[in-house]
Amino acid sequence: MQDMINQTQKYLYEFLDQSDYDREEIDYRYEHSLRVANIGMDLAEKEKADKKAMSST
């Protein structure tokens, strides 16, 4: 699962890096996306959902 997370993080940062945003905005959007993903994983855990299934949607 960690490999999937690492690949997703790399993809996200590369995607944002190709945008017209400045470095500060890219960093903010990247960190925001990670926070949202972590909240989703926390919710999945609290609801006893399959985390792997949640990450593939």
C-alpha distance matrix in Angstrom:
0.0 3.8 5.4 5.2 6.4 8.7 10.0 10.7 12.5 14.4 15.5 16.6 18.6 20.2 21.1 22.8 24.4 26.2 27.8 31.2 29.9 31.0 28.6 28.9 28.1 25.0 23.8 24.6 22.9 19.7 19.7 20.7 17.8 15.4 17.6 17.6 13.8 13.8 16.8 15.2 12.4 15.3 17.3 14.9 14.8 18.6 19.2 17.1 15.3 12.2 9.4 7.4 10.9 11.7 9.3 10.6 14.2
3.8 0.0 3.8 5.4 5.0 6.1 8.6 9.8 10.5 12.2 14.2 15.2 16.5 18.3 19.8 21.1 22.3 24.6 26.2 29.5 28.0 28.7 26.0 26.4 25.9 22.9 21.3 22.4 21.2 17.7 17.5 19.2 16.7 13.8 16.3 17.1 13.5 13.2 16.7 15.9 13.1 15.7 18.4 16.6 16.3 19.9 21.1 19.4 17.8 15.2 12.0 10.6 14.1 14.1 11.2 13.1 16.4
5.4 3.8 0.0 3.8 5.4 5.1 6.2 8.6 9.9 10.6 12.2 14.2 15.5 16.5 18.2 20.1 21.0 22.9 24.9 28.3 27.3 28.1 25.6 26.5 26.0 22.6 21.5 23.1 21.5 18.0 18.6 20.4 17.6 15.3 18.3 18.8 15.3 15.8 19.2 18.2 15.9 18.9 21.2 19.2 19.4 23.1 23.9 22.2 20.2 17.2 14.2 12.1 15.1 15.5 12.2 13.0 16.4
5.2 5.4 3.8 0.0 3.8 5.5 5.1 6.1 8.6 9.9 10.5 12.2 14.3 15.4 16.3 18.3 19.8 21.4 23.1 26.7 25.8 27.0 24.9 25.7 24.6 21.3 20.6 21.8 19.7 16.5 17.4 18.6 15.4 13.6 16.6 16.5 12.9 14.1 17.3 15.6 13.8 17.2 19.0 17.0 17.8 21.4 21.8 20.4 18.0 15.1 12.1 9.7 12.2 12.4 8.8 9.4 12.7
6.4 5.0 5.4 3.8 0.0 3.8 5.5 5.1 6.1 8.6 9.9 10.5 12.3 14.2 15.2 16.5 18.2 20.2 21.6 24.9 23.6 24.6 22.2 22.7 21.8 18.6 17.5 18.5 16.8 13.4 13.9 15.2 12.3 10.1 13.1 13.5 10.0 10.9 14.3 13.4 11.7 14.8 17.0 15.6 16.4 19.8 20.6 19.7 17.6 15.3 11.7 10.5 13.1 12.2 8.7 10.5 13.2
8.7 6.1 5.1 5.5 3.8 0.0 3.8 5.4 5.1 6.2 8.6 9.9 10.7 12.3 14.1 15.5 16.4 18.7 20.5 23.8 22.5 23.1 20.5 21.4 21.0 17.6 16.4 18.2 16.8 13.1 13.9 16.1 13.5 11.3 14.7 15.7 12.7 13.5 17.1 16.6 15.1 18.0 20.4 19.3 19.8 23.2 24.3 23.3 21.3 19.0 15.5 14.0 16.7 16.0 12.3 13.7 16.4
10.0 8.6 6.2 5.1 5.5 3.8 0.0 3.8 5.5 5.1 6.1 8.6 10.0 10.6 12.1 14.3 15.2 16.8 19.0 22.5 21.8 22.8 20.7 22.0 21.2 17.6 17.2 19.1 17.1 13.7 15.4 17.2 14.1 12.9 16.5 16.8 13.9 15.5 18.9 17.8 16.7 20.0 21.9 20.5 21.6 25.0 25.6 24.7 22.2 19.6 16.4 14.4 16.4 16.0 12.2 12.5 15.1
10.7 9.8 8.6 6.1 5.1 5.4 3.8 0.0 3.8 5.4 5.1 6.1 8.6 9.9 10.4 12.2 14.0 15.6 17.1 20.6 19.7 21.1 19.3 20.2 18.9 15.5 15.3 16.6 14.2 11.1 13.0 14.1 10.8 10.0 13.6 13.5 10.7 13.0 16.0 14.8 14.3 17.7 19.3 18.2 19.8 22.9 23.3 22.9 20.3 18.2 14.9 13.3 14.8 13.6 9.9 10.5 12.4
12.5 10.5 9.9 8.6 6.1 5.1 5.5 3.8 0.0 3.8 5.5 5.1 6.2 8.6 9.8 10.7 12.1 14.5 15.8 19.0 17.6 18.5 16.3 17.1 16.2 12.8 12.1 13.6 11.9 8.4 9.9 11.9 9.2 8.0 11.8 12.6 10.4 12.2 15.4 15.2 14.8 17.7 19.7 19.3 20.5 23.4 24.4 24.2 22.0 20.2 16.6 15.7 17.6 15.9 12.3 13.7 15.3
14.4 12.2 10.6 9.9 8.6 6.2 5.1 5.4 3.8 0.0 3.8 5.5 5.3 6.2 8.5 10.0 10.4 12.6 14.8 18.0 17.2 17.9 15.7 17.3 16.7 13.0 12.8 15.1 13.5 10.1 12.4 14.6 12.2 11.5 15.3 16.1 14.2 16.0 19.2 18.9 18.5 21.4 23.5 22.8 24.1 27.0 28.0 27.6 25.3 23.2 19.8 18.3 20.1 18.9 15.2 15.9 17.7
15.5 14.2 12.2 10.5 9.9 8.6 6.1 5.1 5.5 3.8 0.0 3.8 5.6 5.2 6.0 8.6 9.8 10.9 12.9 16.5 16.2 17.8 16.3 18.0 16.6 13.0 13.7 15.7 13.2 10.5 13.5 14.9 12.0 12.3 16.0 16.0 14.2 16.7 19.5 18.7 18.8 22.1 23.5 22.8 24.5 27.4 27.9 27.7 25.0 23.0 19.8 18.1 19.3 18.0 14.4 14.4 15.7
16.6 15.2 14.2 12.2 10.5 9.9 8.6 6.1 5.1 5.5 3.8 0.0 3.8 5.5 5.1 6.2 8.5 10.1 11.2 14.6 13.6 15.3 13.9 15.1 13.4 10.0 10.8 12.2 9.5 7.0 10.2 11.3 8.6 9.5 13.1 13.0 11.9 14.6 17.1 16.6 17.3 20.3 21.6 21.4 23.3 25.9 26.5 26.8 24.2 22.8 19.4 18.5 19.4 17.4 14.1 14.8 15.3
18.6 16.5 15.5 14.3 12.3 10.7 10.0 8.6 6.2 5.3 5.6 3.8 0.0 3.8 5.4 5.2 5.9 8.7 10.1 13.1 11.9 12.8 10.9 12.5 11.6 7.8 8.3 10.8 9.1 6.4 9.6 11.6 10.0 10.6 14.0 14.9 14.1 16.3 18.9 19.1 19.6 22.2 24.0 24.1 25.7 28.1 29.1 29.4 27.2 25.7 22.2 21.4 22.7 20.7 17.4 18.3 19.0
20.2 18.3 16.5 15.4 14.2 12.3 10.6 9.9 8.6 6.2 5.2 5.5 3.8 0.0 3.8 5.5 4.9 6.5 9.1 12.4 12.3 13.4 12.1 14.6 13.6 9.8 11.3 13.9 12.1 9.9 13.4 15.1 13.3 14.1 17.6 18.1 17.2 19.6 22.3 22.0 22.6 25.4 27.0 26.8 28.5 31.2 31.9 32.0 29.5 27.8 24.4 23.1 24.2 22.6 19.1 19.3 20.2
21.1 19.8 18.2 16.3 15.2 14.1 12.1 10.4 9.8 8.5 6.0 5.1 5.4 3.8 0.0 3.8 5.4 5.5 7.0 10.8 11.0 13.2 12.8 14.9 12.9 9.6 11.9 13.6 11.0 9.8 13.5 14.3 12.2 14.0 17.3 17.0 16.5 19.4 21.5 21.0 22.1 25.0 26.1 26.0 28.1 30.5 30.9 31.4 28.6 27.2 24.0 22.8 23.3 21.5 18.4 18.3 18.4
22.8 21.1 20.1 18.3 16.5 15.5 14.3 12.2 10.7 10.0 8.6 6.2 5.2 5.5 3.8 0.0 3.8 5.4 5.3 8.4 7.7 9.7 9.4 11.2 9.1 5.9 8.6 10.3 7.9 7.5 11.3 12.1 10.9 13.0 15.8 15.9 16.1 18.8 20.7 20.8 22.2 24.7 25.8 26.2 28.3 30.4 31.1 31.9 29.4 28.3 25.1 24.4 25.0 22.7 19.7 20.3 20.1
24.4 22.3 21.0 19.8 18.2 16.4 15.2 14.0 12.1 10.4 9.8 8.5 5.9 4.9 5.4 3.8 0.0 3.8 5.5 8.0 7.7 8.7 8.0 10.9 9.9 6.6 9.2 11.8 10.5 9.7 13.2 14.7 13.9 15.5 18.4 19.1 19.1 21.5 23.7 24.0 25.0 27.5 28.9 29.3 31.1 33.4 34.2 34.8 32.4 31.2 27.8 26.9 27.8 25.8 22.6 23.1 23.3
26.2 24.6 22.9 21.4 20.2 18.7 16.8 15.6 14.5 12.6 10.9 10.1 8.7 6.5 5.5 5.4 3.8 0.0 3.8 6.8 8.3 10.2 10.8 13.7 12.2 9.5 12.6 14.8 12.9 12.6 16.3 17.3 16.2 18.2 21.1 21.2 21.2 24.0 26.0 25.8 27.1 29.8 30.9 31.1 33.2 35.5 36.0 36.6 34.0 32.6 29.4 28.3 28.8 26.9 23.8 23.7 23.7
27.8 26.2 24.9 23.1 21.6 20.5 19.0 17.1 15.8 14.8 12.9 11.2 10.1 9.1 7.0 5.3 5.5 3.8 0.0 3.8 5.4 8.4 9.9 12.2 10.0 8.2 11.9 13.2 11.2 12.1 15.6 16.0 15.3 17.9 20.3 20.2 20.8 23.6 25.2 25.2 26.9 29.4 30.2 30.8 33.1 35.0 35.5 36.5 33.9 32.9 29.8 29.1 29.3 27.1 24.3 24.4 23.8
31.2 29.5 28.3 26.7 24.9 23.8 22.5 20.6 19.0 18.0 16.5 14.6 13.1 12.4 10.8 8.4 8.0 6.8 3.8 0.0 3.8 6.6 9.4 11.5 9.5 9.1 12.7 13.8 12.6 14.1 17.3 17.5 17.5 20.2 22.2 22.3 23.4 26.1 27.3 27.7 29.6 31.8 32.6 33.5 35.8 37.4 38.0 39.3 36.8 36.1 33.0 32.4 32.7 30.2 27.6 27.9 27.1
29.9 28.0 27.3 25.8 23.6 22.5 21.8 19.7 17.6 17.2 16.2 13.6 11.9 12.3 11.0 7.7 7.7 8.3 5.4 3.8 0.0 3.8 6.6 7.9 5.7 6.0 9.5 10.2 9.6 11.5 14.2 14.5 15.2 17.7 19.4 19.8 21.2 23.6 24.8 25.6 27.5 29.3 30.3 31.5 33.6 35.1 36.0 37.3 35.2 34.6 31.4 31.2 31.6 29.0 26.4 27.2 26.5
31.0 28.7 28.1 27.0 24.6 23.1 22.8 21.1 18.5 17.9 17.8 15.3 12.8 13.4 13.2 9.7 8.7 10.2 8.4 6.6 3.8 0.0 3.8 5.6 5.4 6.2 8.7 10.0 10.7 12.2 14.4 15.3 16.6 18.5 20.1 21.2 22.7 24.5 25.9 27.1 28.8 30.4 31.7 33.1 34.8 36.3 37.5 38.9 36.9 36.4 33.0 32.9 33.7 31.0 28.3 29.4 29.0
28.6 26.0 25.6 24.9 22.2 20.5 20.7 19.3 16.3 15.7 16.3 13.9 10.9 12.1 12.8 9.4 8.0 10.8 9.9 9.4 6.6 3.8 0.0 3.8 5.5 5.0 6.1 8.5 9.9 10.4 12.2 14.0 15.3 16.5 18.3 19.9 21.1 22.5 24.3 25.8 27.0 28.5 30.3 31.5 33.0 34.6 36.1 37.2 35.4 34.8 31.2 31.2 32.3 29.7 26.9 28.3 28.3
28.9 26.4 26.5 25.7 22.7 21.4 22.0 20.2 17.1 17.3 18.0 15.1 12.5 14.6 14.9 11.2 10.9 13.7 12.2 11.5 7.9 5.6 3.8 0.0 3.8 5.5 5.2 6.2 8.7 9.9 10.7 12.1 14.3 15.5 16.5 18.3 20.0 21.1 22.5 24.4 25.8 26.9 28.6 30.3 31.6 32.9 34.6 36.0 34.5 34.2 30.6 31.0 32.2 29.3 26.8 28.5 28.4
28.1 25.9 26.0 24.6 21.8 21.0 21.2 18.9 16.2 16.7 16.6 13.4 11.6 13.6 12.9 9.1 9.9 12.2 10.0 9.5 5.7 5.4 5.5 3.8 0.0 3.8 5.4 5.0 6.1 8.4 9.9 10.3 12.1 14.2 15.2 16.3 18.2 19.8 20.9 22.4 24.3 25.6 26.8 28.5 30.2 31.4 32.7 34.3 32.5 32.4 29.0 29.4 30.1 27.1 24.8 26.3 25.8
25.0 22.9 22.6 21.3 18.6 17.6 17.6 15.5 12.8 13.0 13.0 10.0 7.8 9.8 9.6 5.9 6.6 9.5 8.2 9.1 6.0 6.2 5.0 5.5 3.8 0.0 3.8 5.4 5.2 6.0 8.6 9.8 10.6 12.4 14.2 15.4 16.5 18.4 20.0 21.1 22.6 24.4 25.8 27.0 28.7 30.4 31.6 32.7 30.8 30.3 26.8 26.8 27.7 25.0 22.3 23.7 23.5
23.8 21.3 21.5 20.6 17.5 16.4 17.2 15.3 12.1 12.8 13.7 10.8 8.3 11.3 11.9 8.6 9.2 12.6 11.9 12.7 9.5 8.7 6.1 5.2 5.4 3.8 0.0 3.8 5.6 5.1 6.1 8.4 9.9 10.7 12.3 14.3 15.4 16.5 18.4 20.0 21.2 22.5 24.4 25.8 27.0 28.6 30.3 31.4 29.8 29.3 25.7 26.0 27.3 24.5 21.9 23.8 23.9
24.6 22.4 23.1 21.8 18.5 18.2 19.1 16.6 13.6 15.1 15.7 12.2 10.8 13.9 13.6 10.3 11.8 14.8 13.2 13.8 10.2 10.0 8.5 6.2 5.0 5.4 3.8 0.0 3.8 5.5 5.3 6.0 8.6 9.9 10.5 12.2 14.2 15.3 16.4 18.3 20.0 21.0 22.5 24.3 25.7 26.9 28.5 30.0 28.6 28.5 25.1 25.8 26.9 23.7 21.5 23.6 23.3
22.9 21.2 21.5 19.7 16.8 16.8 17.1 14.2 11.9 13.5 13.2 9.5 9.1 12.1 11.0 7.9 10.5 12.9 11.2 12.6 9.6 10.7 9.9 8.7 6.1 5.2 5.6 3.8 0.0 3.8 5.5 5.0 6.1 8.6 9.8 10.4 12.2 14.2 15.3 16.4 18.4 19.9 21.0 22.5 24.3 25.7 26.8 28.3 26.5 26.3 23.0 23.5 24.2 21.1 18.9 20.7 20.1
19.7 17.7 18.0 16.5 13.4 13.1 13.7 11.1 8.4 10.1 10.5 7.0 6.4 9.9 9.8 7.5 9.7 12.6 12.1 14.1 11.5 12.2 10.4 9.9 8.4 6.0 5.1 5.5 3.8 0.0 3.8 5.4 5.2 6.4 8.8 10.1 10.7 12.5 14.5 15.5 16.7 18.5 20.2 21.2 22.8 24.6 25.9 26.9 25.1 24.5 20.9 21.2 22.3 19.5 16.9 18.8 18.8
19.7 17.5 18.6 17.4 13.9 13.9 15.4 13.0 9.9 12.4 13.5 10.2 9.6 13.4 13.5 11.3 13.2 16.3 15.6 17.3 14.2 14.4 12.2 10.7 9.9 8.6 6.1 5.3 5.5 3.8 0.0 3.8 5.4 5.1 6.2 8.7 9.9 10.5 12.4 14.3 15.3 16.4 18.4 19.9 21.0 22.6 24.3 25.4 24.1 23.9 20.3 21.1 22.5 19.5 17.2 19.8 19.9
20.7 19.2 20.4 18.6 15.2 16.1 17.2 14.1 11.9 14.6 14.9 11.3 11.6 15.1 14.3 12.1 14.7 17.3 16.0 17.5 14.5 15.3 14.0 12.1 10.3 9.8 8.4 6.0 5.0 5.4 3.8 0.0 3.8 5.4 5.1 6.2 8.6 9.9 10.6 12.4 14.3 15.3 16.6 18.4 20.0 21.1 22.6 24.2 22.8 23.0 19.7 20.8 21.7 18.3 16.6 19.1 18.5
17.8 16.7 17.6 15.4 12.3 13.5 14.1 10.8 9.2 12.2 12.0 8.6 10.0 13.3 12.2 10.9 13.9 16.2 15.3 17.5 15.2 16.6 15.3 14.3 12.1 10.6 9.9 8.6 6.1 5.2 5.4 3.8 0.0 3.8 5.4 5.1 6.2 8.6 9.9 10.6 12.4 14.3 15.4 16.5 18.5 20.0 21.0 22.3 20.5 20.3 17.0 17.7 18.4 15.2 13.2 15.4 15.0
15.4 13.8 15.3 13.6 10.1 11.3 12.9 10.0 8.0 11.5 12.3 9.5 10.6 14.1 14.0 13.0 15.5 18.2 17.9 20.2 17.7 18.5 16.5 15.5 14.2 12.4 10.7 9.9 8.6 6.4 5.1 5.4 3.8 0.0 3.8 5.4 5.0 6.1 8.6 9.8 10.5 12.2 14.2 15.2 16.5 18.3 19.8 20.7 19.2 18.8 15.2 16.2 17.6 14.6 12.3 15.2 15.5
17.6 16.3 18.3 16.6 13.1 14.7 16.5 13.6 11.8 15.3 16.0 13.1 14.0 17.6 17.3 15.8 18.4 21.1 20.3 22.2 19.4 20.1 18.3 16.5 15.2 14.2 12.3 10.5 9.8 8.8 6.2 5.1 5.4 3.8 0.0 3.8 5.4 5.1 6.2 8.6 9.9 10.5 12.3 14.2 15.3 16.5 18.3 19.7 18.7 19.0 15.7 17.4 18.6 15.3 13.9 17.1 17.0
17.6 17.1 18.8 16.5 13.5 15.7 16.8 13.5 12.6 16.1 16.0 13.0 14.9 18.1 17.0 15.9 19.1 21.2 20.2 22.3 19.8 21.2 19.9 18.3 16.3 15.4 14.3 12.2 10.4 10.1 8.7 6.2 5.1 5.4 3.8 0.0 3.8 5.4 5.1 6.2 8.7 9.9 10.6 12.3 14.3 15.3 16.4 18.1 16.7 17.3 14.3 16.0 16.5 12.9 12.0 14.9 14.2
13.8 13.5 15.3 12.9 10.0 12.7 13.9 10.7 10.4 14.2 14.2 11.9 14.1 17.2 16.5 16.1 19.1 21.2 20.8 23.4 21.2 22.7 21.1 20.0 18.2 16.5 15.4 14.2 12.2 10.7 9.9 8.6 6.2 5.0 5.4 3.8 0.0 3.8 5.5 5.0 6.3 8.7 9.9 10.5 12.4 14.3 15.2 16.2 14.4 14.4 11.1 12.5 13.3 10.0 8.6 11.7 11.7
13.8 13.2 15.8 14.1 10.9 13.5 15.5 13.0 12.2 16.0 16.7 14.6 16.3 19.6 19.4 18.8 21.5 24.0 23.6 26.1 23.6 24.5 22.5 21.1 19.8 18.4 16.5 15.3 14.2 12.5 10.5 9.9 8.6 6.1 5.1 5.4 3.8 0.0 3.8 5.3 5.0 6.1 8.6 9.7 10.5 12.3 14.1 15.0 14.1 14.3 10.9 13.0 14.5 11.4 10.5 14.1 14.5
16.8 16.7 19.2 17.3 14.3 17.1 18.9 16.0 15.4 19.2 19.5 17.1 18.9 22.3 21.5 20.7 23.7 26.0 25.2 27.3 24.8 25.9 24.3 22.5 20.9 20.0 18.4 16.4 15.3 14.5 12.4 10.6 9.9 8.6 6.2 5.1 5.5 3.8 0.0 3.8 5.4 5.0 6.2 8.6 9.8 10.5 12.2 13.9 13.3 14.5 11.8 14.5 15.3 11.8 11.9 15.4 15.1
15.2 15.9 18.2 15.6 13.4 16.6 17.8 14.8 15.2 18.9 18.7 16.6 19.1 22.0 21.0 20.8 24.0 25.8 25.2 27.7 25.6 27.1 25.8 24.4 22.4 21.1 20.0 18.3 16.4 15.5 14.3 12.4 10.6 9.8 8.6 6.2 5.0 5.3 3.8 0.0 3.8 5.4 5.1 6.1 8.6 9.9 10.5 12.0 10.5 11.5 9.1 11.7 11.8 8.2 8.9 12.2 11.6
12.4 13.1 15.9 13.8 11.7 15.1 16.7 14.3 14.8 18.5 18.8 17.3 19.6 22.6 22.1 22.2 25.0 27.1 26.9 29.6 27.5 28.8 27.0 25.8 24.3 22.6 21.2 20.0 18.4 16.7 15.3 14.3 12.4 10.5 9.9 8.7 6.3 5.0 5.4 3.8 0.0 3.8 5.4 5.0 6.2 8.6 9.8 10.2 9.0 9.4 6.5 9.4 10.6 7.7 8.0 11.7 12.3
15.3 15.7 18.9 17.2 14.8 18.0 20.0 17.7 17.7 21.4 22.1 20.3 22.2 25.4 25.0 24.7 27.5 29.8 29.4 31.8 29.3 30.4 28.5 26.9 25.6 24.4 22.5 21.0 19.9 18.5 16.4 15.3 14.3 12.2 10.5 9.9 8.7 6.1 5.0 5.4 3.8 0.0 3.8 5.4 5.1 6.2 8.6 9.7 9.9 11.3 9.1 12.5 13.7 10.9 11.8 15.4 15.7
17.3 18.4 21.2 19.0 17.0 20.4 21.9 19.3 19.7 23.5 23.5 21.6 24.0 27.0 26.1 25.8 28.9 30.9 30.2 32.6 30.3 31.7 30.3 28.6 26.8 25.8 24.4 22.5 21.0 20.2 18.4 16.6 15.4 14.2 12.3 10.6 9.9 8.6 6.2 5.1 5.4 3.8 0.0 3.8 5.4 5.0 6.0 8.3 8.3 10.7 9.5 13.0 13.1 10.1 12.0 15.3 14.7
14.9 16.6 19.2 17.0 15.6 19.3 20.5 18.2 19.3 22.8 22.8 21.4 24.1 26.8 26.0 26.2 29.3 31.1 30.8 33.5 31.5 33.1 31.5 30.3 28.5 27.0 25.8 24.3 22.5 21.2 19.9 18.4 16.5 15.2 14.2 12.3 10.5 9.7 8.6 6.1 5.0 5.4 3.8 0.0 3.8 5.5 5.1 5.9 4.8 6.9 6.1 9.7 9.7 7.3 9.7 12.7 12.6
14.8 16.3 19.4 17.8 16.4 19.8 21.6 19.8 20.5 24.1 24.5 23.3 25.7 28.5 28.1 28.3 31.1 33.2 33.1 35.8 33.6 34.8 33.0 31.6 30.2 28.7 27.0 25.7 24.3 22.8 21.0 20.0 18.5 16.5 15.3 14.3 12.4 10.5 9.8 8.6 6.2 5.1 5.4 3.8 0.0 3.8 5.4 4.9 6.0 7.7 7.0 10.7 11.7 10.1 12.0 15.2 15.8
18.6 19.9 23.1 21.4 19.8 23.2 25.0 22.9 23.4 27.0 27.4 25.9 28.1 31.2 30.5 30.4 33.4 35.5 35.0 37.4 35.1 36.3 34.6 32.9 31.4 30.4 28.6 26.9 25.7 24.6 22.6 21.1 20.0 18.3 16.5 15.3 14.3 12.3 10.5 9.9 8.6 6.2 5.0 5.5 3.8 0.0 3.8 5.4 7.7 10.6 10.5 14.2 14.7 12.7 15.1 18.1 18.1
19.2 21.1 23.9 21.8 20.6 24.3 25.6 23.3 24.4 28.0 27.9 26.5 29.1 31.9 30.9 31.1 34.2 36.0 35.5 38.0 36.0 37.5 36.1 34.6 32.7 31.6 30.3 28.5 26.8 25.9 24.3 22.6 21.0 19.8 18.3 16.4 15.2 14.1 12.2 10.5 9.8 8.6 6.0 5.1 5.4 3.8 0.0 3.8 5.4 9.0 10.1 13.6 13.1 11.4 14.5 17.0 16.5
17.1 19.4 22.2 20.4 19.7 23.3 24.7 22.9 24.2 27.6 27.7 26.8 29.4 32.0 31.4 31.9 34.8 36.6 36.5 39.3 37.3 38.9 37.2 36.0 34.3 32.7 31.4 30.0 28.3 26.9 25.4 24.2 22.3 20.7 19.7 18.1 16.2 15.0 13.9 12.0 10.2 9.7 8.3 5.9 4.9 5.4 3.8 0.0 3.8 6.7 8.4 11.6 11.6 11.0 13.9 16.2 16.5
15.3 17.8 20.2 18.0 17.6 21.3 22.2 20.3 22.0 25.3 25.0 24.2 27.2 29.5 28.6 29.4 32.4 34.0 33.9 36.8 35.2 36.9 35.4 34.5 32.5 30.8 29.8 28.6 26.5 25.1 24.1 22.8 20.5 19.2 18.7 16.7 14.4 14.1 13.3 10.5 9.0 9.9 8.3 4.8 6.0 7.7 5.4 3.8 0.0 3.8 6.0 8.8 8.0 7.5 10.8 12.7 12.9
12.2 15.2 17.2 15.1 15.3 19.0 19.6 18.2 20.2 23.2 23.0 22.8 25.7 27.8 27.2 28.3 31.2 32.6 32.9 36.1 34.6 36.4 34.8 34.2 32.4 30.3 29.3 28.5 26.3 24.5 23.9 23.0 20.3 18.8 19.0 17.3 14.4 14.3 14.5 11.5 9.4 11.3 10.7 6.9 7.7 10.6 9.0 6.7 3.8 0.0 3.8 5.5 5.3 6.3 8.8 10.3 11.5
9.4 12.0 14.2 12.1 11.7 15.5 16.4 14.9 16.6 19.8 19.8 19.4 22.2 24.4 24.0 25.1 27.8 29.4 29.8 33.0 31.4 33.0 31.2 30.6 29.0 26.8 25.7 25.1 23.0 20.9 20.3 19.7 17.0 15.2 15.7 14.3 11.1 10.9 11.8 9.1 6.5 9.1 9.5 6.1 7.0 10.5 10.1 8.4 6.0 3.8 0.0 3.8 5.4 4.9 6.2 8.8 10.4
7.4 10.6 12.1 9.7 10.5 14.0 14.4 13.3 15.7 18.3 18.1 18.5 21.4 23.1 22.8 24.4 26.9 28.3 29.1 32.4 31.2 32.9 31.2 31.0 29.4 26.8 26.0 25.8 23.5 21.2 21.1 20.8 17.7 16.2 17.4 16.0 12.5 13.0 14.5 11.7 9.4 12.5 13.0 9.7 10.7 14.2 13.6 11.6 8.8 5.5 3.8 0.0 3.8 5.4 5.2 6.5 9.2
10.9 14.1 15.1 12.2 13.1 16.7 16.4 14.8 17.6 20.1 19.3 19.4 22.7 24.2 23.3 25.0 27.8 28.8 29.3 32.7 31.6 33.7 32.3 32.2 30.1 27.7 27.3 26.9 24.2 22.3 22.5 21.7 18.4 17.6 18.6 16.5 13.3 14.5 15.3 11.8 10.6 13.7 13.1 9.7 11.7 14.7 13.1 11.6 8.0 5.3 5.4 3.8 0.0 3.8 5.5 5.4 6.9
11.7 14.1 15.5 12.4 12.2 16.0 16.0 13.6 15.9 18.9 18.0 17.4 20.7 22.6 21.5 22.7 25.8 26.9 27.1 30.2 29.0 31.0 29.7 29.3 27.1 25.0 24.5 23.7 21.1 19.5 19.5 18.3 15.2 14.6 15.3 12.9 10.0 11.4 11.8 8.2 7.7 10.9 10.1 7.3 10.1 12.7 11.4 11.0 7.5 6.3 4.9 5.4 3.8 0.0 3.8 5.6 5.8
9.3 11.2 12.2 8.8 8.7 12.3 12.2 9.9 12.3 15.2 14.4 14.1 17.4 19.1 18.4 19.7 22.6 23.8 24.3 27.6 26.4 28.3 26.9 26.8 24.8 22.3 21.9 21.5 18.9 16.9 17.2 16.6 13.2 12.3 13.9 12.0 8.6 10.5 11.9 8.9 8.0 11.8 12.0 9.7 12.0 15.1 14.5 13.9 10.8 8.8 6.2 5.2 5.5 3.8 0.0 3.8 5.7
10.6 13.1 13.0 9.4 10.5 13.7 12.5 10.5 13.7 15.9 14.4 14.8 18.3 19.3 18.3 20.3 23.1 23.7 24.4 27.9 27.2 29.4 28.3 28.5 26.3 23.7 23.8 23.6 20.7 18.8 19.8 19.1 15.4 15.2 17.1 14.9 11.7 14.1 15.4 12.2 11.7 15.4 15.3 12.7 15.2 18.1 17.0 16.2 12.7 10.3 8.8 6.5 5.4 5.6 3.8 0.0 3.8
14.2 16.4 16.4 12.7 13.2 16.4 15.1 12.4 15.3 17.7 15.7 15.3 19.0 20.2 18.4 20.1 23.3 23.7 23.8 27.1 26.5 29.0 28.3 28.4 25.8 23.5 23.9 23.3 20.1 18.8 19.9 18.5 15.0 15.5 17.0 14.2 11.7 14.5 15.1 11.6 12.3 15.7 14.7 12.6 15.8 18.1 16.5 16.5 12.9 11.5 10.4 9.2 6.9 5.8 5.7 3.8 0.0
